[in-house]
C-alpha cells in the first residue's frame, strides 16, 4: 500500500489549489504566488511567462524582480504561524514571450542555479541558467522547512499599456510519495494608478471571501488544514501604501462560526450545532490544522466524528503597516487573506470502506463575486 505516513508528514508543509486567480491586462505587471513551501521532500516549482511586451528592457534592463518572503516553520503550529517572514531578492533576465521555470527553494536545478528545463533545448533565446544574478534557488540558502509567498514584477511603472502581462503558475509537490497541487498566480490590482510604484504589490482583490461555507471531512479518516496568507486591509483606499503585500508581518485571525457573524462553532451531519471553536492567528503565511480550530488543545472529545460544515471567518490581525496617512491592521473584519483548504486521507478506509492508495485534494476559497461562487 502507498506510504500514507510519509505523505501525511510531508503534506503538513505542502499546499494545493484547484482554482486560479484573475489577471489584469496591462503592461505594468506583478505576480503574487500566495503560498510556496520547501522541505526535504516538498518543492515549489514556479513558472513565469512574459507576455508583457517588447518594451520590458526599457524599464528593468530586461530583468524580472523576484522577492521571496519566507520563514522557518519548525516547532509547533502556533510558534511557526507567529513568526514574521524575511525577504530575499534577485533580478533575472527575461525577454518578450520568455518562459522561466525554477524551484523556489533550490532542491531541483542545483547545477543550473535553480532554473529547470533550460539546458534541455538549444535555441536562440535567453538562457537564465547562465544568469549570474541567480542564486541556487531564490530561497536555497534558508534552513528547511520553509513556508512563504513569492512576488515577481517587471517594475514597469509607466503610463504605457498594452495587452500583455506577466503570467505565472505554481507546481507544488511532495516528491517522495507523489502528492501534487498547483495554482495560477494573481496579478496586481488593475485600479492602481499608472506611474505609481508604491502600491505596485497590491493584490487585495485576491482575498478569499469572508464567511464562506466549508465542508469538513470526518477527522478520523481525513486530515484537513487551512493554508492562510494574510493580505492588507481591503478597506484602505486604492493607492494607499498600506495596501502593499511587500512586507513580512501582515497578520490575520481565523475562526469557524455556525453562521456569518454568529456564534463560533459548526454543524455536524445531523444539523446539530456545536459552539466550540478556537481562533488562530497567522503572521505572513501559515498552516492551521482544522482540529485545532474545532477543538483546540482539549481534543475532539468524541464530537463531530463524521465531520460536517462551518463558516470561515477572517478577522482582524495584530500587525500594522503604516502607509500614506494610514495605519491599519491587516484586517478590520474584511476579507484579508488568501485561504486554501487542504484535505487528505490518513487511514486505510474512506466512509469505513477499505481503500488502496493515498488521496489528496485542495480547494482555493475564491474572492467574493467570482462566477458561481457566493459567500
C-alpha positions as CSV (number, residue, x, y, z in Angstrom):
1,X,0.0,0.0,0.0
2,X,1.0,3.6,-0.6
3,X,3.1,5.1,2.2
4,X,0.4,7.2,3.9
5,X,2.5,8.0,7.0
6,X,5.3,9.6,4.9
7,X,2.7,11.6,2.9
8,X,0.9,12.8,6.0
9,X,4.2,14.2,7.4
10,X,5.1,15.8,4.1
11,X,1.7,17.5,3.4
12,X,1.8,19.4,6.7
13,X,4.1,21.7,4.8
14,X,2.5,21.4,1.4
15,X,-0.2,23.4,-0.3
16,X,-2.7,22.8,-3.0
17,X,-5.2,24.8,-5.1
18,X,-7.8,23.8,-7.6
19,X,-8.8,27.2,-9.0
20,X,-6.6,30.1,-10.2
21,X,-6.6,33.9,-9.7
22,X,-7.7,36.6,-12.0
23,X,-5.2,38.6,-14.1
24,X,-5.4,42.1,-15.5
25,X,-4.4,43.1,-19.0
26,X,-1.7,45.8,-18.8
27,X,2.0,46.2,-19.2
28,X,2.5,47.2,-15.5
29,X,2.5,43.7,-14.1
30,X,3.5,42.0,-10.9
31,X,2.6,38.4,-9.8
32,X,1.6,37.1,-6.4
33,X,2.2,33.4,-5.6
34,X,0.5,33.3,-2.2
35,X,1.9,30.1,-0.9
36,X,5.2,28.3,-1.5
37,X,6.8,25.7,0.7
38,X,10.1,23.8,0.8
39,X,11.3,20.8,2.8
40,X,13.4,17.7,2.3
41,X,10.6,16.1,0.4
42,X,8.5,19.1,-0.8
43,X,9.4,21.5,-3.7
44,X,7.7,24.6,-5.1
45,X,8.3,24.9,-8.8
46,X,7.2,28.3,-10.2
47,X,6.8,29.3,-13.9
48,X,6.7,32.9,-15.1
49,X,5.6,33.7,-18.7
50,X,6.5,37.1,-20.0
51,X,3.8,38.4,-22.4
52,X,4.2,42.0,-21.1
53,X,5.5,43.3,-24.5
54,X,8.8,44.0,-26.1
55,X,9.4,47.3,-24.1
56,X,10.3,45.5,-20.9
57,X,14.0,46.2,-21.3
58,X,13.3,50.0,-21.1
59,X,12.2,49.6,-17.5
60,X,14.2,46.7,-16.0
61,X,17.1,46.3,-18.3
62,X,15.5,43.0,-19.4
63,X,15.1,41.8,-15.8
64,X,12.3,40.5,-13.6
65,X,12.4,41.4,-9.9
66,X,11.7,38.4,-7.7
67,X,11.0,38.8,-4.0
68,X,10.6,35.8,-1.7
69,X,9.1,36.4,1.8
70,X,9.8,33.2,3.8
71,X,10.2,31.8,7.3
72,X,11.2,28.6,9.1
73,X,8.3,26.5,10.2
74,X,9.9,24.1,12.6
75,X,8.2,23.6,16.0
76,X,4.6,23.9,17.0
77,X,1.9,25.2,14.7
78,X,1.3,28.3,16.8
79,X,5.0,29.1,17.0
80,X,5.5,28.7,13.3
81,X,2.5,30.8,12.4
82,X,3.6,33.6,14.8
83,X,6.9,34.2,13.1
84,X,7.5,37.0,10.6
85,X,9.0,36.5,7.2
86,X,12.3,37.7,5.8
87,X,12.7,38.8,2.2
88,X,15.2,37.5,-0.4
89,X,15.6,39.4,-3.7
90,X,17.1,38.8,-7.1
91,X,16.9,40.2,-10.6
92,X,16.7,37.7,-13.5
93,X,16.9,38.2,-17.2
94,X,13.9,37.8,-19.5
95,X,12.6,38.8,-22.9
96,X,9.2,39.0,-24.7
97,X,7.5,35.6,-24.8
98,X,10.1,34.1,-22.5
99,X,9.2,31.3,-20.0
100,X,11.3,30.6,-16.9
101,X,10.7,27.7,-14.5
102,X,12.6,27.4,-11.2
103,X,12.5,25.7,-7.9
104,X,12.0,28.4,-5.2
105,X,14.0,26.6,-2.6
106,X,16.5,25.0,-4.9
107,X,16.0,21.3,-4.4
108,X,15.9,20.8,-8.2
109,X,18.1,22.5,-10.8
110,X,21.1,22.7,-8.4
111,X,23.5,22.5,-11.4
112,X,21.7,25.3,-13.2
113,X,21.2,27.8,-10.4
114,X,17.7,26.6,-9.6
115,X,16.4,27.0,-13.1
116,X,14.8,24.0,-14.6
117,X,14.5,22.6,-18.2
118,X,16.6,25.4,-19.8
119,X,19.5,23.1,-20.5
120,X,17.4,20.5,-22.3
121,X,16.9,22.5,-25.5
122,X,19.4,24.7,-27.5
123,X,17.6,27.7,-29.0
124,X,18.4,31.3,-29.8
125,X,16.8,32.7,-26.7
126,X,17.7,33.9,-23.2
127,X,19.1,31.1,-21.1
128,X,18.5,32.1,-17.5
129,X,20.6,29.1,-16.2
130,X,23.7,31.1,-17.0
131,X,22.4,34.3,-15.4
132,X,24.9,35.5,-12.7
133,X,22.1,37.1,-10.8
134,X,20.6,33.7,-10.0
135,X,21.4,32.0,-6.7
136,X,20.9,28.3,-6.5
137,X,17.2,28.7,-6.0
138,X,15.9,32.0,-4.6
139,X,15.4,30.5,-1.1
140,X,18.2,27.9,-1.3
141,X,20.2,29.4,1.5
142,X,17.5,29.2,4.1
143,X,17.1,26.4,6.6
144,X,14.3,24.0,5.7
145,X,11.5,23.5,6.2
146,X,10.2,26.9,5.0
147,X,6.9,28.5,4.1
148,X,6.4,31.8,2.3
149,X,5.0,33.7,-0.6
150,X,6.6,35.0,-3.8
151,X,6.3,38.3,-5.7
152,X,7.5,38.7,-9.3
153,X,7.4,42.0,-11.1
154,X,8.6,43.7,-14.3
155,X,8.7,47.1,-12.4
156,X,7.1,48.8,-15.4
157,X,5.7,51.9,-13.7
158,X,5.0,53.8,-16.9
159,X,1.7,55.0,-18.2
160,X,2.1,52.9,-21.4
161,X,-0.2,49.9,-21.5
162,X,-0.7,47.0,-23.9
163,X,-2.5,43.7,-24.0
164,X,0.3,41.7,-22.3
165,X,1.0,40.9,-18.7
166,X,3.2,38.6,-16.7
167,X,1.5,35.2,-16.0
168,X,2.5,32.6,-13.6
169,X,1.8,29.1,-12.3
170,X,3.0,27.2,-9.2
171,X,3.5,23.4,-9.1
172,X,3.9,22.3,-5.5
173,X,4.7,18.6,-5.0
174,X,5.8,16.1,-2.4
175,X,8.3,14.2,-4.5
176,X,9.0,11.3,-2.1
177,X,5.4,10.0,-2.2
178,X,4.0,11.8,-5.2
179,X,1.4,14.3,-4.0
180,X,1.0,17.3,-6.2
181,X,-1.0,20.6,-6.3
182,X,-0.9,23.8,-8.3
183,X,-2.4,27.2,-8.9
184,X,-2.2,30.3,-11.1
185,X,-0.6,33.4,-9.7
186,X,-2.6,36.6,-9.1
187,X,-1.8,39.8,-10.9
188,X,-1.8,43.2,-9.3
189,X,-4.8,45.4,-8.7
190,X,-5.8,46.9,-12.1
191,X,-7.1,50.0,-10.4
192,X,-3.6,51.2,-9.2
193,X,-2.7,54.4,-11.0
194,X,-0.1,54.2,-13.8
195,X,3.3,55.6,-12.8
196,X,2.8,54.8,-9.1
197,X,5.4,52.3,-7.8
198,X,4.2,52.4,-4.1
199,X,1.1,50.2,-4.5
200,X,2.6,48.1,-7.2
201,X,2.2,45.0,-5.0
202,X,-1.5,45.4,-4.3
203,X,-3.3,42.1,-4.5
204,X,-6.1,42.8,-2.1
205,X,-8.6,41.7,-4.7
206,X,-7.3,38.2,-4.5
207,X,-8.5,37.8,-0.9
208,X,-10.8,34.8,-0.2
209,X,-14.4,35.6,0.6
210,X,-15.1,36.1,4.3
211,X,-18.0,34.0,5.6
212,X,-17.5,31.2,3.1
213,X,-19.1,27.8,4.0
214,X,-16.5,25.0,4.5
215,X,-17.3,21.3,4.3
216,X,-15.3,19.2,6.8
217,X,-14.5,15.6,6.2
218,X,-14.5,13.0,9.1
219,X,-11.4,13.7,11.2
220,X,-10.7,10.0,11.9
221,X,-10.2,9.3,8.2
222,X,-9.1,12.7,6.8
223,X,-6.7,15.4,7.8
224,X,-8.0,18.9,6.9
225,X,-6.0,22.1,7.1
226,X,-6.3,25.8,6.1
227,X,-3.3,27.4,4.3
228,X,-3.5,31.1,5.0
229,X,-1.7,34.1,3.6
230,X,-2.8,37.5,5.2
231,X,-3.4,40.4,2.8
232,X,-3.6,44.1,3.6
233,X,-6.9,45.7,4.7
234,X,-9.2,45.9,1.7
235,X,-11.0,48.9,3.3
236,X,-7.9,51.1,2.7
237,X,-8.2,53.4,-0.4
238,X,-6.6,52.3,-3.6
239,X,-3.1,53.8,-3.8
240,X,-2.5,53.8,-0.1
241,X,1.0,52.4,0.7
242,X,-0.5,50.2,3.4
243,X,-2.1,48.1,0.8
244,X,1.2,46.6,-0.3
245,X,1.9,42.9,0.0
246,X,5.7,43.5,0.0
247,X,6.1,43.1,3.8
248,X,6.6,40.2,6.1
249,X,4.4,41.0,9.1
250,X,0.8,41.1,7.9
251,X,-1.4,39.1,10.2
252,X,-4.9,37.8,10.4
253,X,-7.1,35.7,12.7
254,X,-9.1,32.7,11.5
255,X,-12.0,31.1,13.3
256,X,-15.1,29.0,12.4
257,X,-18.7,30.0,13.1
258,X,-22.1,28.5,12.8
259,X,-23.2,31.4,10.6
260,X,-21.7,34.6,9.3
261,X,-21.2,36.9,12.3
262,X,-22.8,34.4,14.6
263,X,-21.8,32.0,17.4
264,X,-18.5,30.4,16.9
265,X,-18.8,26.7,16.1
266,X,-20.0,24.2,13.5
267,X,-22.8,21.8,12.5
268,X,-22.5,18.0,12.3
269,X,-24.1,15.9,9.6
270,X,-27.3,15.7,11.6
271,X,-27.6,19.5,11.7
272,X,-26.7,19.6,15.4
273,X,-24.9,22.8,16.3
274,X,-21.7,22.9,18.4
275,X,-20.5,26.1,19.8
276,X,-16.9,25.0,20.5
277,X,-14.3,26.8,18.4
278,X,-10.9,28.5,18.6
279,X,-9.4,31.5,16.9
280,X,-6.0,31.1,15.4
281,X,-3.6,33.8,14.3
282,X,-1.3,33.8,11.3
283,X,1.6,36.2,10.6
284,X,2.9,36.4,7.0
285,X,1.8,32.9,6.0
286,X,0.8,29.8,7.8
287,X,-1.0,26.5,8.1
288,X,-3.9,25.8,10.6
289,X,-5.0,22.2,11.3
290,X,-8.8,22.0,11.3
291,X,-8.9,20.1,14.6
292,X,-7.1,23.0,16.3
293,X,-9.8,25.3,15.1
294,X,-12.6,23.0,16.1
295,X,-11.4,21.6,19.4
296,X,-8.1,23.2,20.5
297,X,-5.8,21.5,22.9
298,X,-8.6,19.6,24.6
299,X,-9.2,17.3,21.6
300,X,-12.4,16.3,20.0
301,X,-13.9,14.6,23.0
302,X,-15.9,12.3,20.7
303,X,-17.8,15.1,18.9
304,X,-18.0,15.7,15.2
305,X,-16.7,12.2,14.4
306,X,-18.4,12.2,10.9
307,X,-17.5,15.8,10.1
308,X,-19.9,18.5,9.0
309,X,-19.6,22.1,8.0
310,X,-18.8,25.6,9.3
311,X,-18.4,29.2,8.2
312,X,-15.0,30.6,7.7
313,X,-14.4,33.9,9.5
314,X,-11.4,36.0,8.5
315,X,-11.0,38.6,11.3
316,X,-8.6,41.3,12.5
317,X,-5.0,40.5,13.0
318,X,-2.5,42.4,15.1
319,X,0.4,43.6,12.9
320,X,0.3,47.1,11.5
321,X,1.6,48.7,8.4
322,X,1.9,52.4,8.2
323,X,1.1,54.0,4.8
324,X,0.5,57.4,3.3
325,X,-1.7,58.8,6.1
326,X,-3.0,55.4,7.2
327,X,-2.1,52.9,9.9
328,X,-4.3,49.8,9.8
329,X,-4.5,46.2,10.9
330,X,-4.2,43.7,8.2
331,X,-8.0,43.4,8.6
332,X,-11.0,45.1,10.2
333,X,-13.3,42.2,9.5
334,X,-12.9,42.4,5.8
335,X,-11.7,39.6,3.5
336,X,-8.0,39.9,4.1
337,X,-6.3,36.6,3.4
338,X,-5.9,34.1,0.6
339,X,-7.1,30.7,2.0
340,X,-6.8,27.2,0.7
341,X,-8.4,24.2,2.2
342,X,-6.3,21.1,2.1
343,X,-7.6,17.6,2.8
344,X,-6.1,14.1,2.5
345,X,-6.9,10.7,3.9
346,X,-4.9,9.4,6.9
347,X,-6.4,5.9,7.2
348,X,-6.9,2.8,5.1
349,X,-10.6,3.5,4.8
350,X,-13.0,6.1,3.4
351,X,-16.5,6.0,4.7
352,X,-15.4,3.0,6.6
353,X,-14.7,1.1,3.4
354,X,-11.1,-0.1,2.6
355,X,-9.1,1.9,0.0
356,X,-5.7,1.4,-1.5
357,X,-3.6,4.5,-2.0
358,X,-3.5,8.0,-0.7
359,X,-5.8,10.7,-1.9
360,X,-5.4,14.5,-1.5
361,X,-7.4,17.5,-2.5
362,X,-7.1,21.3,-2.2
363,X,-9.7,24.0,-2.7
364,X,-9.0,27.7,-3.2
365,X,-11.5,29.7,-1.3
366,X,-12.3,32.2,-4.0
367,X,-12.7,36.0,-3.7
368,X,-16.3,37.2,-3.4
369,X,-18.3,37.7,-6.6
370,X,-16.3,35.4,-8.9
371,X,-18.8,33.5,-11.1
372,X,-20.9,31.0,-9.3
373,X,-19.1,31.4,-6.0
374,X,-21.1,33.1,-3.2
375,X,-20.0,33.5,0.4
